[in-house]
Amino acid sequence: MKPDISTEVGTIKIERPAMLASGILGISLDVFDRLYKDGAGAVVTKSLSKEPWEGYPNPTVVGVKTGYLNAVGLSNPGAPYFAKMISLNKTVPIIVSLVGSIPEDFVFMIKQFENVKILGYELNLSCPHVEKVGLEVGDDPELVHKIVKSVKSQSQVPVIAKVGLGSSDYLETVRIACESGVDAITAINTVRAMAIDVETTRPILSHKIGGLSGPAIKPIAVRCVYEISSKFDIPIIGCGGVSSWEDATEFIFAGASAVQIGSALVDKWVGVFSEINSGISKYMEKKNFSKIKEMVGIAKKF
Ligand SMILES: Cc1cc2nc3c(=O)[nH]c(=O)nc-3n(C[C@H](O)[C@H](O)[C@H](O)COP(=O)(O)O)c2cc1C
């Protein structure tokens, strides 16, 4: 029998284990539909704020040797506009990423999606380059507690917290999020980094410091998934440098039930999803795994 590559992240059921990561490929329902048809298990939207955000001036993205550095500044059209844009969604499993600085922001945004078909929310507690939101929220345990509690009390769908490496212990953020009732954790966001142009002597990104993504951060992300999975009983979505079925499988062995893909879409475009699906399926057949669940976290036994 062919192996079953569907997976469950807590109560979130998806047909395939790789999702689109937040912030990659914008916010168009047509594109989400295409990705889903071409093999993505789900898509995560760009992080949305209460009001539209313009983001930073260019340059906002630069390629470095082992990945990308970005400080886009979370530019987005705002949750109310986006909720209207996807209001006709019937088929695509969409996870809505939200960013804000106080619980009331999140409650307001959730109201916008009350009548829209979505799979869940992902709270961005980890953007490394926008002040007063993201990591600055993730680094504040009291605020994480209040935000997760408020969101959970309002949301009809599962809530995921996306964590990253800020200035406090990220495992503490995970602990608070879990205790406050979050349904799953996504780990990790980009890692604070910078690049300087030797000719002009200037930092390349307009925001100077940005977030590193791509293959460079994969071993860090695998380590985080492994640590979270070893310490907490919570479903995990692995993110950071996944570009092949081997990468996805590594995250699953570390403890992830699904993975997200961002930077790899730049090189491989949507083909990356079908490549991962068929690669994992063949591997499972070869190694006699019938379900993804049997593979989750098995590296922890050593
Ligand atoms: C251009 C760009 C924009 C991003 N925007 C967001 C965002 O809006 N919200 C978020 O949670 N993560 C955002 N991310 C982080 C990704 O979702 C992901 O966590 C990170 O890129 C690591 O995955 P990767 O190595 O597969 O790219 C962004 C990443 C990039 C490269």
The ligand as an SDF file (V2000), in Angstrom:
LIG
                    3D

 31 33  0  0  0  0  0  0  0  0999 V2000
   10.8700   38.1000    2.2880 C   0  0  0  0  0  0  0  0  0  0  0  0
   10.4100   37.4140    3.5260 C   0  0  0  0  0  0  0  0  0  0  0  0
    9.2730   37.8730    4.1840 C   0  0  0  0  0  0  0  0  0  0  0  0
    8.8270   37.2430    5.3580 C   0  0  0  0  0  0  0  0  0  0  0  0
    7.6990   37.6890    5.9760 N   0  0  0  0  0  0  0  0  0  0  0  0
    7.2300   37.0490    7.0830 C   0  0  0  0  0  0  0  0  0  0  0  0
    6.0100   37.4410    7.6990 C   0  0  0  0  0  0  0  0  0  0  0  0
    5.3040   38.3320    7.2490 O   0  0  0  0  0  0  0  0  0  0  0  0
    5.6320   36.7740    8.8200 N   0  0  0  0  0  0  0  0  0  0  0  0
    6.3470   35.7260    9.3650 C   0  0  0  0  0  0  0  0  0  0  0  0
    5.9390   35.1580   10.3770 O   0  0  0  0  0  0  0  0  0  0  0  0
    7.4880   35.3210    8.7720 N   0  0  0  0  0  0  0  0  0  0  0  0
    7.9440   35.9470    7.6570 C   0  0  0  0  0  0  0  0  0  0  0  0
    9.0890   35.5210    7.0480 N   0  0  0  0  0  0  0  0  0  0  0  0
    9.8220   34.3660    7.6300 C   0  0  0  0  0  0  0  0  0  0  0  0
    9.4300   33.0560    6.9470 C   0  0  0  0  0  0  0  0  0  0  0  0
    8.0690   32.7540    7.1170 O   0  0  0  0  0  0  0  0  0  0  0  0
   10.2740   31.9020    7.4980 C   0  0  0  0  0  0  0  0  0  0  0  0
   10.0530   31.7900    8.8940 O   0  0  0  0  0  0  0  0  0  0  0  0
   11.7650   32.1080    7.2670 C   0  0  0  0  0  0  0  0  0  0  0  0
   12.0020   32.6860    5.9950 O   0  0  0  0  0  0  0  0  0  0  0  0
   12.5590   30.8060    7.3840 C   0  0  0  0  0  0  0  0  0  0  0  0
   12.1370   29.8820    6.4060 O   0  0  0  0  0  0  0  0  0  0  0  0
   12.9370   29.6530    5.0230 P   0  0  0  0  0  0  0  0  0  0  0  0
   14.3660   29.4360    5.3930 O   0  0  0  0  0  0  0  0  0  0  0  0
   12.2720   28.4710    4.4010 O   0  0  0  0  0  0  0  0  0  0  0  0
   12.7720   30.9020    4.2060 O   0  0  0  0  0  0  0  0  0  0  0  0
    9.5520   36.1410    5.8810 C   0  0  0  0  0  0  0  0  0  0  0  0
   10.6910   35.6610    5.2050 C   0  0  0  0  0  0  0  0  0  0  0  0
   11.1320   36.2860    4.0500 C   0  0  0  0  0  0  0  0  0  0  0  0
   12.3640   35.7490    3.3620 C   0  0  0  0  0  0  0  0  0  0  0  0
  1  2  1  0
  2  3  1  0
  2 30  2  0
  3  4  2  0
  4  5  1  0
  4 28  1  0
  5  6  2  0
  6  7  1  0
  6 13  1  0
  7  8  2  0
  7  9  1  0
  9 10  1  0
 10 11  2  0
 10 12  1  0
 12 13  2  0
 13 14  1  0
 14 15  1  0
 14 28  1  0
 15 16  1  0
 16 17  1  0
 16 18  1  0
 18 19  1  0
 18 20  1  0
 20 21  1  0
 20 22  1  0
 22 23  1  0
 23 24  1  0
 24 25  2  0
 24 26  1  0
 24 27  1  0
 28 29  2  0
 29 30  1  0
 30 31  1  0
M  END
$$$$
